[in-house]
Amino acid sequence: MAKTNDDRDNNIEELKRRAEELCDGQMEVGISDDCPAEMEESFWKYVVEYEEAPYTTHFHQLETAGVSLPAPDSLNDQELTEKLWEVIHKLALIRVFIEDTDHLSDRELYTHLWTDSLRQETKMLPPDTNSAWHIQPLGGCSEEDNQLYLKYYADDDWRRHWHEDWPDDPIPEHEDLPYDRDRLLPKPDYGLASSDEPN
């Protein structure tokens, strides 16, 4: 049975009230007056789900899905490459996608994931084809990350804008990426239903 407008309005108000409780009244949200009620209801439902979800790590999620995560120095090069791709594909099943990795060797990428990205806290939300979590090894915005991005990934326009905004920052000479992995990485297919589930 389809929801009436009153049912939807009441549900939106209840979701907003619950979101306010969960955020201790610290939430500031601006929603356009012409936002469709169905979209607004979906938004508030997601806010409540997010706030109610417990924290976890992708490391823990992988282990729960049966993926062993040995320390990088315990694996030889072939074992490490096989483990890296297992991790990449298992992450994609829980809507976690890795990007901009071609400046790193397999060992460097697995080590980064094992010691850093996979151990960062995140909310434990159910997989949703309309959303995804992105892991970018250069996403920390440190000076080193910025220099590596400018060196390997930034196009001429980006480099020019960077120089205009930060004229005192050195701009490294462009270098071709040393590895060719990114084109093979799984990509999110937003809105397409998937039957894949972690084992």
N, C-alpha and C positions, 0 to 999 in steps of 0.2 A: 504494500500500500504506500503510495507516494506521500511524502511529507506535505502538510499544508504550510502556507506562509507563516501562520502563527506558531506551528510546531518548530519550524526552522528558527524563527526569531527567538523563541523561548530557549531553544538549545544553544543558540549563539550567546545569549545572555548568561546561561549557566556555565558555558565554557569560559567566557570572559571572567566570570566571578571566580571560577576555579583557578584560572591563570593568575589572577591577582593574588589569590591566597598563596599559591606556590612561589610567587615572586615577592612575597611580603610587601605588596603594594608598590614595588619599585619599577614596574613596567611602564614604558612609554611607547605607545604604538599609534601610528597615524594610518588610518584606512580611508580611502577615497569614498565620498558619499555615493558615488555611482558604482561601487564595487558590487557585483552580483552576490546575493545572499548565499548562494551555494559555495562560492569561492571564499567568502568571509567565514562561513562555517568550517570549511576545510582548513583554513588558516588557523583558526582558534583551536581546532582539534589537534593540529600538529603542535602548536605551542604547548598545550597541556600534555600531550604524549612526550614531548621533549623534556619538559620540566619534571615529569614523573619518572622518567627512565633512569635507571641506575647508571653509575659510571663503570666503564670497563676499559680495556685496551685492545687494540687489534691483535696484539701478541696473545692475550688470553682467549680472544675469540677464535683464533687459529688453532690454539691448543685444544680448545673445547670441541672444535670440528675434527680433531684427530690428526692435526698436522704437527709433527715433531719439529722443533726449532733448535737444532744443535748450534753451538757457538761457532762462529766463522772459522776460527783457527783449528777446529776439530775436523774440518772437511778439506779434502784435496780439491783441486780446481774443478775437476769433472763433477764430483759430488756436489760442490757448492753451486755450480751452474744449474744442475738438475733441481736442487733444493730451491734456488732462487725462482725458477719458473713455476715450481709447484706453489710457492708462496704467492706469486703474482696471480696465478689463476684462481687459487682459493680466495684471495682477497676480492677478486672481481665478483665472485659468487655472493659475497656479502656487501657488494656495491662500494668497494674501496678500489680506487684506480690510481696507478702510479704514473707520473708524467715527468717529462724533461729529465731523462736519466742518461742520455748519450755521452755525457762528459765523465761518466763513472764506469769503471770496469765491473764485471760481475761481482768480484770480491768486494770492491768498494761499495757497491749498491747494497749487497746483502748485509755487509757490516753496518752500513748506515741504518737500514731497516731494523736490524737485530738490536742495535744499541740505542737507537733514537726513535724513529718514527713509529714503530710498532708498539713502543712502550708509553707513548703519550696517551693521557686519559681522554676518553671520548664517551659520548652517551651511547648506551646500548639500545638502539632503535631497531625495529624489524626492517628487513630489506624492503625497499620501496623503489619501484621502477621509475618514479618521478624525482628521485633524489640520489645523490652519490656523495661519497667522501673522497677527496683528492689528496694524494700524498705527493708533494713536490720537494725533492731534496734541497732545492734552492729557495724554498719558501720562507726561510727564517729572516730574510731581509738584513742579514749581517753584511758588513763591508765585503767580506770574502764572497758571500753569495752574490752580491750585486756585481762584483768584478767578474765572477765566473759567468753570470748571465750575460753581461755585456760582451764578454770574450767569445762565447759560444752560440748564444741563442738570439741576441738582439739584432734586429735588422737595422739598416741605415737610418730609417726614420726614428726608431727608438733611441738609437745612439745619439742622434742629433738633438732630440728632445731632452735626453738626459744631460747633455752638455749645456743646453740652454738653462735647465733648471738647477744644475749643480756644476757651475763653470770651474770650480776648483778641484773637482774629482777627476782623477786620471781616467782616460778611456783606453782600455787595452786594445791592442791590435786584434782584429777578428781572426779566429782560427777555426778550421773545420772541426767538427765533432769527431773525437777519436773512435767512437763506437756507434753501432747501428742497431739499436734495440727498440727505440720508441715507436717506430712504425709497426712493430709486432705486438705491442702491449694492448691488452683488452681496453676497449673504450666503452663508456656508458651509452646505452641505447634507451634514452629517456622515453618513458611512456609505453614501451613495448613490453608486454607480459613475457615473463621468463619462467620456464619450468625448472630451471637449475636451482638446486639447493645444496648447501654444504653437506658433505657426508658426515 
